[in-house]
Amino acid sequence: MKGIRMHERICAAALCVVLAPYGFGQSAPQSSPTQQSTPAPDAPQPADQQPATSTTIAQQAQQVQSVAAQAPFHIELPHSRNPLAPYKPSTVPPVNLTNSPRLQSLERDGKLYLALQDAIALALENNLDIAYFRYNFPTAQADLLRTKAGGQVNGVNTNIVQGTQGGFSSSGAGGGGGSSGVTAAGAGGIVTNTLGNGASVPSFDPSLFIQGFVDHTTLTQINPIQSGVPVLKTNTIEFESGYSQAFSTGTNFSIASYGFRQTTNSIFNVLSPQITTGFNFTVNQPLLQGFGFATNQRYIHIAKKNLGLIDLGFKAQVIATISQVENIYWDLVNAYQDSQIKEHSLAYANETLSDDQKQLELQNVPAMQVMKDQSAVASAEGDLTVSKAALKLQELLIKNALTKTVSDPALAEMPVIPLDLIGSPDPNATQPINQLIAEAEKNRPDVSEDAIAMEIAQNNLKTIKNELLPKLSLYGEFIGAGYGGQPNPACALGKEECSTTLPPGFPGAFEDTFNYSSPEYQVGFQLSVPLRNRLAKADQFRAVLDYRQRELTYEQSKKSILLDVRNSQYALQQAQARVEAAQKARDLAQKTFDIAKQEQKLGAMSTYDTLTMEQALAVSESALVVAQDAFEKAKVDIDRATGTTLDRTGVSIEDAKTGVVTHMQP
C-alpha cells in the first residue's frame, strides 16, 4: 500500500515539474511538513515515462501559444469630430461570451487540469460577475459627461455582485444585506436622501434656436374703415434665431434676433412690403441662491468622486470573486481527495473479500466472514457513489465560476483534476492582531469607499445651505430694432403721410438694428423671498441628520472591520488546530492499520479486523481532508478580511479591468 502511494506521489511530482515552466500546474508549497496530499492518479504521465511517439506536455504547450489572444475589454465614450455625431445614437460592442484561450490550453486527454493560479486567471478572464462590473467604468464616465452638461448625477451601483455559483445577486461592500418591507418604504415605496439637493443647476451646454415660417392671411373686414378694403390680405415671411449659454458661476446670457417681411393690400399702410428686424441681448447673474462654482458644479464633484468609488468597488468585486473561486477550488480538492480515499477503501474491501472467498473455499474461514466482507464492499460502494456525486457537483461549480459559457457538451462533462492539493503558507497566519487590523484599514477597499462617501456628504452640507438663501439676481438687457420697406403703391393717405425716409431693403433695416437708431436699455434686479421657506429648511435640516447617520455608519463600519479581522484570525487558528488534530488521528489510524496487517500475517488477527482498521483509516483520512479544506478556506477569509487577497495571489487590477491576464505571479 505504501509503495503504491509513494509511486503515485513521484508521478504527481514529476507532472508538476513538467507543467511548471508553462504555467499549467504550479503547486504551492506545503504549509506543514506533517501534511500530506493525495496524488492525482489520472494525471498525464511525466515526459520521461511517455512513449516516444506521443506528444509531450511541453509540445502541447507550444501548440497552445499559437491560439489567438483574447481581446481586452475596452469601451470608451464616443467621440467624433463629425458635427452630426452628437445627434446620432451610440452603440456598445456586443457581449463577448467566448471563453478565453487559457481554458483550452489546460485541457489534456479529455480532462481539465487546474492549478489554483490557473483558476484565478480564468476567473479574471471569464467570470461573469467581474465582466458585469466592468461596464460600471464607462457608465461612470457617461455620468460625469452628463453632469458636465449640467445634468443631475445618476450615480453608479458599486455593490458587489456575487453570482459565481449561479445567477446575479447584489450585496453591500461590507457584506450586509439591505432592509426590506414597510420599514424601507417611503412615499410611493421610495426613500430618497438629500444628497445633491440645492439650487437648480442650469444647463451648461449651449442651445441654438431657429424658426422660420411663411404665412398668408385673408380676413374679411367687418368695417372697411379700419383697413380701407373689404377683404384684408397679408403675406408674412418671418425668421427667428436665438442662442443661450449658462456657466458654472450661475451666469447665463441669451441672444435673440428676428426679422420679418410683410405685404398687405391695406390702403392705410405706408410701407408694403414692410421690413422689421430686432435684436435682444440679456445677461442674468444670481447673487444669492444659485451663485458660485460650489453650487453649480456639485453634481460634477459627486460624479468625479464616483469614479474613485468605482475603482474601489471593482477592487472589492475582484477580491470577492477571487475569494469565492478559491473556496470553490478547495471544495473541489476536498471532493477529489475524498473520492480517491473512497476508491482506495473500496479496492481494499474488494481485495479482502477476494482473499476471504478463497479461504472459504479452503474452509479456513466461516461463511459469516465472507458475508461481513460483502457488507463492507456494499457500504464502500455506496460511500464512493456519494463521493463521486459530490465531486461532480464541485466540478460543475468550478467550471461555472471560470467560464463565460459551458454550452460545449464536452466541457460540461469534462472531469476537473486539481493540481494544487495544499495551499501555500499564508503570512497573515503568523501576524499579530494589531498588524492585521492596520493592514485591513490600509488595504480594504470598503474603508476607502466609506472615506469618500464621508467627503461627499461633507460637501453636500456646504452646497445645500445655498438653497436657504432668497433668490436675488441682477440682469441687464439691450434691445435694438430696425425698420424699412418700399412705399405702398396702394397707400390712400396724403402725399406726406405716404412718404418715408426708412431704408428700402433688408440690409439697411438690419444695419439700423445695431446703430442705436432705436435702442432700449434695461438694468434691474429680481428678488424672490419665500416667507416661511419650509421646503429648503427641511431639506437642509435633513441633510445634517443624514450626515450624522453617515458618521455613525462610518464608525460602525470601522468596528465591523475590527470584528471581521479578529473573527478571521480566530477561525484560522481553530482550523489550523483541527488540521493538526486530524493529522495526528490519521497518523494513529495508519499505525493501527499497519500493526493490524502485521498481526494478520502472524495469524493473531482476522482479515475482517484488519478491514475494520482500514475503514477507520479511511474515515480519519476523510476527516483530515475536511479539516484541511476548512483551513485553506480560513486562509482565504483572513486575506479577504485584511484586504491582502490581490497581493497574496499576485493579481494585477489592470489585468482584471481588461480581462486578459498577463502579469499574474504565483
Secondary structure as UniProt FT lines:
FT   HELIX           2..19
FT   HELIX           20..22
FT   TURN            33..34
FT   TURN            41..42
FT   HELIX           47..49
FT   TURN            52..53
FT   HELIX           57..64
FT   TURN            65..66
FT   TURN            83..84
FT   HELIX           85..87
FT   HELIX           101..105
FT   STRAND          107..108
FT   TURN            109..110
FT   STRAND          111..114
FT   HELIX           116..126
FT   HELIX           128..134
FT   HELIX           136..148
FT   TURN            149..150
FT   STRAND          160..161
FT   TURN            164..165
FT   STRAND          170..171
FT   TURN            173..174
FT   HELIX           181..184
FT   HELIX           187..189
FT   TURN            195..196
FT   STRAND          207..220
FT   TURN            224..227
FT   STRAND          231..246
FT   TURN            248..249
FT   STRAND          252..264
FT   TURN            267..268
FT   STRAND          271..286
FT   TURN            289..290
FT   HELIX           293..296
FT   HELIX           298..361
FT   TURN            362..363
FT   HELIX           367..402
FT   HELIX           409..413
FT   STRAND          416..418
FT   HELIX           427..430
FT   HELIX           433..443
FT   HELIX           445..464
FT   HELIX           465..468
FT   STRAND          471..487
FT   TURN            489..490
FT   HELIX           495..498
FT   HELIX           506..514
FT   TURN            515..516
FT   STRAND          520..528
FT   HELIX           534..601
FT   TURN            602..603
FT   HELIX           607..642
FT   HELIX           645..649
FT   HELIX           653..658
//
